[in-house]
Structures are given as C-alpha cells and as structure tokens.
Amino acid sequence: MNSNPLLVFYRLFWAAALMLVMDTGAQAKASFSFNFSGRPSRGEISVSPTNLYLDSVGYGFEPDTNLITGDGCITSTNPFYFSVKLPEGNYRVTVTLGDSATASTTTVKAELRRLMLYHVQTASGKSVKRTFIVNLRQPEIPDGSRVHLKPREKTDEWWDWDDKLTLEFNDTHPCLRLLTIEKADVPTVFILGDSTVCDQPFEPWNSWGQMLPVFFVPKIAIANHSESGETVADSLAGNRFKKVFSLMKPGDYLFIQFGHNDMKSKKPDALDQYKADFKKVIAETCAKGGTPVLVASMERKAGVEGPTLEGYPDAVREVAQQEKCALIDLNAMSLVFYKALGTNLNKAFVDGTHHNSYGSYELAQCVVDGIQQNRLPLAKYIVKDFKGFDPAHPNPVGTFYMPASPKQSKVKPLGN
C-alpha cells in the first residue's frame, strides 16, 4: 500500500471535490418526471408504493400512508404525500390524475395545506392533466442572515421551510398517474400577515392565504410568508420582510395584512408606529418594482356586535389613501359575510378569531374579488370560472366540502 502522505492528500482532495460536484449537481436539479403507473416512458422515473422518501435519493412518499397500486396509478384509502428535494423558487407542477378501473376524485394541497386543485373528478378509464405553481422557500437570506423562525416553524411547520416540495393527494379517491416538476419564471404574489393569513399546519384551523392559490392560473406564484402571532413590527424585526425583499422582482406583488396582534400594544404611539411601519414596507416594495396591496384585517367573530380591532382597519385605509396604494377592505367585506351567515356564523370559525376551511375559502374569494375591484393587472391571472363574489350571498355552508388533511390539533394558533 502506498503511504506517501502527499499522494494520499491529493487523492482525498480530488475525492472530496468530486463528491462536492456531484452533490451540487443533485441540488441544482430542478426538473423531474415521475411515473406512478408501472409503465414508465423513456426519461421518466418509475415510482412504486414502496419508494419512501430518502434524502439521499431526493424523492419518495412520506411515511404513514396506506398506498395501493391502482390500475395505471397509485392511490390510497387515506390522503398521501409525495416529496421531491428542490432548491427554493417557483415551480410548475403538472399532475395526471385518474384510475383506469374506476372513477376518481382528487384534491391536491402543497406544503402546509395550500390548496392547489379542488375536487378534480375523472370518470372510470379516463385521466385529466392539471398544472399549478408552487413556491418553495428556505430561511436563509443572501447576505448571510436568516428569518427568525419560531419554535413551531422548526417542527410542526417545517414543511414550509425545508428543502422539499411536498404534495398532498386527498379526497374520496385520489389517484396519481404522472407528475412533472420544472422551474417556473413567473411573477410572485408575496403575502405577509398573521395567523388569519398564514399556512396553518393543522385541521381544523385555516386561513385565506392558504386557500388563495386555487383561484389563479399557473402563470403566477403565491408565496405566503405570514406567520401566527406576528405584528408588522415583529415581521420587520424577524427578517420576514427582509426575506421577501431579497426575492422580489419588478412585477411582483406584496399583500400586507396586520392588525389582530398589533392592536394589543399598550404603547401610546402604537397606532402611529403601525402606520409608519406600513409606509416603510410600501416604500421598499415600490423601490423593488413591486406593487403593494394593503388588506384591512377581517373582523373577529364578535365583530358583528361591534368593532374588535379598534382603529387599526381605519389606519390601513388612511395609509392606502395617503400612499395611493390598492386597498382590499376585507374588514368591511367580512362583516357583510358574517351577517349573511346569521345563525350559521359559528360554522365559519374554529374560535373567536380563526377560521375553518369554509370561512377561509369564503374570505379568499373576498380577496380575489378585491383584486378585480381594484383593477390590478394581477386580475388577468384569476381562473376563468371565478365570476366575482358577493359576501352578502356566500356559498351555502351546508353544501361546502373540503377534504380534511390528516394532521389535526386542538392547540390554538399564536396570537388568538
């Protein structure tokens, strides 16, 4: 055996360099074609129910799912998850759904229950192809800093920050045949807000921000950076705005909704500081070539009896007027919606502040209608079957159906 120290050093050096190049290539790979039918075409990766996710492989099903090989597809009696290791960015995802032997119904959610496809039905022996855009993010910021994640974001909410794209296939009979993923150069709608906006990880909690993607064609990305318990000052101090601004490009949007937590401050100048912080992020958004959109916070359930957010919705309206920004008055629309529900008001809420899937789906429609009413260029990306929304005539709560995701919790989100 050759024990020349210099020769050993060079061998180790080049081995390490080769491994680094291989790892970098794997990390940079951002285009995949997966086949779940058992009959892959050339260039496709064949996936079976036994292919559980391994970091070393970079794709696979998440554990604890009862996967079944269907007729030309993979299905399950329960919701199931498939993950692919990817860098942060926007991705165009195309799925082919359907079972050759029976009818299928599939709802697709991404990351932490972001609604991508809703109740897609296929007849027996038929398949359907659908495309949507998923935004992936990680905590790192190019200047070496990081988003200040809360403990829950490092555990229960990690799927929103990890190095994987995770898709949930749900509904009465979800059937997956093909899946392709590729980088997408599209405008991004960034969202920053609190627990009434963020991607809630557990049933029955939900927010309008995680319902929003289903209302847009696959030419725009929704990047929801909101987090439970946040004030606008918290999100500035925690580098959440900094992270968004590090990614923002001309033509992007920033939707901003805060107030539920801000109004709890006892500082004498709290409201003035709130308005100053809004103006600060508006200026930065415009400097980046983006379009700021202010959202006046929806009322709490008790708001039907009298305002619960003190002067904060009015402050947002005032700032929007002063800065000549688009305003979506979700505060006013939510009151119309709540009053229209009458004795069914409780069926839109989990507690006095947070909504369930029905409540958040209706509020998301209010936001989409607000985009149209403001005549934002963003409106051209709204799906064609959205015909506007009147909060005085919401969808009947008794007929609303949204398949529940597996993970549930009775723990209230931060910032109740």
Residue pairs with C-beta under 8 A, 6 or more apart in sequence:
2 8
26 58
26 85
27 85
27 87
28 87
29 58
30 86
30 87
30 89
30 91
30 181
30 182
30 183
31 180
31 181
31 182
31 183
32 45
32 59
32 84
32 179
32 180
32 181
32 182
33 43
33 44
33 45
33 178
33 179
33 180
34 44
34 45
34 46
34 47
34 59
34 82
34 178
34 179
34 180
35 41
35 44
35 45
35 46
35 47
35 177
35 178
36 47
36 73
36 74
36 176
36 177
36 178
36 179
37 72
37 73
37 177
37 178
38 46
38 48
38 69
38 72
39 72
40 46
44 178
45 59
47 59
47 60
47 61
47 74
47 82
48 69
48 74
49 61
49 67
49 68
49 69
49 74
51 57
51 59
51 60
51 61
52 60
52 61
52 62
52 63
53 59
53 60
53 61
53 62
53 63
53 83
53 164
54 60
55 85
58 84
58 85
59 82
59 83
59 84
59 85
60 82
60 83
61 67
61 80
61 81
61 82
61 83
62 80
62 81
62 82
62 83
62 166
65 76
65 78
65 79
65 80
65 81
66 76
66 77
66 78
66 80
67 74
67 75
67 76
67 80
68 74
68 75
68 76
68 77
70 99
70 100
70 101
70 175
71 99
71 100
71 101
71 102
72 98
72 99
72 100
72 177
73 97
73 98
73 99
73 100
73 104
73 175
73 176
73 177
74 80
74 175
74 176
75 99
75 104
75 173
75 174
75 175
75 176
76 169
76 174
78 406
79 168
79 169
79 170
79 174
79 403
79 405
79 406
80 168
80 169
80 174
81 166
81 167
81 168
81 169
82 166
82 167
82 169
82 176
82 179
83 164
83 165
83 166
83 167
84 164
84 165
84 181
85 163
85 164
86 136
86 163
86 164
86 165
86 181
87 136
87 163
88 136
88 137
88 138
89 135
89 136
89 183
89 184
90 133
90 134
90 135
90 136
90 183
90 184
90 185
90 186
90 188
90 221
90 223
91 133
91 134
91 135
91 136
91 165
91 181
91 182
91 183
91 184
92 131
92 132
92 133
92 181
92 182
92 183
92 184
92 186
92 218
93 110
93 116
93 131
93 132
93 133
93 134
93 165
93 167
93 179
93 180
93 181
94 129
94 130
94 131
94 178
94 179
94 180
94 181
95 108
95 117
95 129
95 130
95 131
95 167
95 176
95 177
95 178
95 179
96 127
96 128
96 129
96 176
96 177
96 178
96 179
97 104
97 106
97 120
97 122
97 127
97 128
97 129
97 130
97 174
97 175
97 176
97 177
98 104
98 122
98 125
98 126
98 127
98 128
98 175
98 177
99 122
99 124
99 173
99 175
100 124
100 125
101 124
101 125
102 124
102 173
103 121
103 122
103 123
103 124
103 173
104 121
104 122
104 173
104 174
104 175
105 119
105 120
105 121
105 122
105 171
105 172
105 173
105 174
106 117
106 119
106 120
106 122
106 169
106 170
106 171
106 173
106 174
106 175
106 176
107 115
107 117
107 118
107 119
107 120
107 169
107 170
107 171
107 174
107 402
107 403
108 116
108 117
108 120
108 130
108 132
108 167
108 168
108 169
108 170
109 115
109 116
109 167
109 168
109 170
109 405
110 116
110 132
110 134
110 165
110 166
110 167
110 168
110 213
111 134
111 136
111 159
111 160
111 165
111 166
111 199
112 157
112 159
112 160
112 199
112 200
112 201
112 210
113 168
113 199
113 200
113 201
113 206
113 210
113 405
114 134
114 199
114 210
114 213
114 222
114 224
115 210
115 211
115 212
115 213
115 214
116 132
116 134
116 167
116 213
116 214
117 130
117 132
117 214
118 214
118 402
119 171
119 401
120 128
120 130
122 128
122 175
127 177
129 178
131 218
132 213
132 218
133 184
133 186
133 213
133 216
133 218
133 219
133 220
133 221
133 222
134 165
134 167
134 213
134 221
135 188
135 221
135 222
135 223
135 224
136 165
137 160
137 161
137 223
137 225
137 243
137 247
138 161
138 162
138 163
139 146
139 147
139 149
139 161
139 243
140 146
141 147
141 239
141 242
141 243
141 246
142 246
143 246
145 239
145 242
146 239
147 161
147 238
147 239
147 240
147 242
147 243
148 237
148 238
148 239
149 161
150 227
150 228
150 229
150 414
152 228
152 414
153 160
153 161
153 227
154 161
156 201
156 202
156 409
157 199
157 201
159 166
159 201
160 199
160 201
165 181
167 179
168 405
169 176
170 403
170 404
170 405
171 403
172 403
184 218
184 221
186 218
186 219
186 220
186 221
187 219
187 220
187 221
187 249
187 251
187 252
187 253
187 378
188 220
188 221
188 222
188 223
188 247
188 248
188 249
188 252
188 253
189 212
189 220
189 221
189 222
189 223
189 252
189 253
189 254
189 255
189 378
190 223
190 225
190 244
190 247
190 248
190 252
190 253
190 254
190 255
190 290
191 197
191 209
191 212
191 222
191 223
191 224
191 225
191 226
191 254
191 255
191 256
191 257
192 225
192 226
192 230
192 235
192 240
192 241
192 244
192 254
192 255
192 256
192 257
192 258
192 281
193 209
193 226
193 230
193 255
193 256
193 257
193 258
193 295
194 226
194 227
194 228
194 229
194 230
194 231
194 257
194 258
194 259
194 260
194 261
194 415
195 207
195 226
195 227
195 228
195 229
195 230
195 260
195 353
195 354
195 413
195 414
195 415
195 416
196 207
196 208
196 257
196 260
196 297
196 298
196 353
196 354
196 355
197 207
197 208
197 209
197 224
197 226
197 257
198 207
198 209
198 210
198 224
198 226
198 227
198 228
198 413
199 207
199 209
199 210
199 224
199 226
200 206
200 207
200 210
200 228
200 354
200 413
201 407
201 409
202 405
202 407
202 408
202 409
202 411
203 404
203 405
203 407
203 408
203 409
204 350
204 356
204 357
204 404
204 408
205 350
205 354
205 355
205 356
205 409
205 412
205 413
206 354
206 355
206 356
206 357
206 359
206 360
206 361
207 226
207 354
207 355
207 360
208 298
208 330
208 355
208 360
208 361
208 363
208 364
208 366
208 367
209 222
209 224
209 226
209 364
210 224
210 360
211 357
211 360
211 361
211 363
211 364
212 222
212 224
212 364
212 367
212 368
213 222
214 383
215 364
215 365
215 368
215 382
215 383
215 386
216 222
216 381
216 382
216 383
217 381
217 382
217 383
219 381
220 378
220 381
223 244
223 247
225 240
225 243
225 244
226 257
227 235
227 240
228 413
228 414
228 415
229 261
229 413
229 414
229 415
230 238
230 240
230 258
230 261
230 415
231 258
231 261
231 262
231 265
231 274
232 256
232 258
232 262
232 274
232 277
232 278
232 281
233 262
233 273
233 274
233 277
234 240
234 261
235 241
235 258
236 242
236 277
236 280
236 281
241 281
241 284
244 254
245 284
245 285
245 288
248 254
248 285
248 288
248 289
248 290
249 288
249 289
249 290
250 288
250 289
250 290
251 289
251 290
252 288
252 289
252 290
252 291
253 290
253 291
253 292
253 293
253 376
253 378
254 281
254 285
254 290
254 291
254 292
254 293
255 293
255 295
255 328
255 367
256 278
256 281
256 292
256 293
256 294
256 295
257 294
257 295
257 296
257 297
257 330
258 274
258 297
259 296
259 297
259 309
259 312
259 313
259 316
260 297
260 300
260 309
260 353
260 415
261 415
262 270
262 274
262 312
263 270
263 309
263 310
263 312
267 273
271 311
271 312
271 315
274 312
274 315
275 315
275 318
275 319
278 294
278 315
278 316
278 319
279 319
279 322
279 323
281 292
282 292
282 294
282 319
282 323
282 325
285 291
285 292
286 292
291 326
291 376
291 377
291 378
292 323
292 325
292 326
293 325
293 326
293 327
293 328
293 371
293 374
293 376
294 316
294 319
294 320
294 325
294 326
294 327
294 328
295 316
295 327
295 328
295 330
295 367
295 370
296 313
296 316
296 317
296 327
296 328
296 329
296 330
296 331
296 332
297 309
297 312
297 313
297 316
297 330
297 331
298 330
298 331
298 333
298 334
298 363
299 307
299 308
299 309
299 331
299 334
299 335
299 338
300 308
300 309
300 352
300 353
301 338
301 345
301 346
301 349
301 352
301 353
302 308
302 352
303 309
303 334
303 335
303 338
304 335
304 338
304 339
304 345
307 313
309 331
313 329
313 331
313 332
316 327
316 331
317 327
317 329
319 325
320 326
320 327
321 327
326 374
326 376
327 374
328 366
328 367
328 370
328 371
328 374
329 370
330 363
330 366
330 367
330 370
333 363
333 366
333 369
333 370
333 391
334 363
334 366
334 391
336 391
336 392
337 348
337 362
337 363
337 366
337 391
337 392
337 394
338 345
338 348
340 391
340 392
340 393
340 394
341 347
341 348
341 394
341 397
344 397
347 356
347 358
347 359
347 397
348 355
348 356
348 358
348 359
348 362
348 397
349 355
349 356
349 359
350 356
351 412
351 416
352 416
353 415
353 416
354 412
354 413
354 416
355 363
357 400
357 402
357 404
358 395
358 397
358 400
358 402
361 395
361 400
361 402
362 389
362 391
362 394
362 395
365 386
365 389
366 389
366 391
368 382
368 386
368 389
369 388
369 389
371 378
371 379
371 382
372 379
372 382
372 388
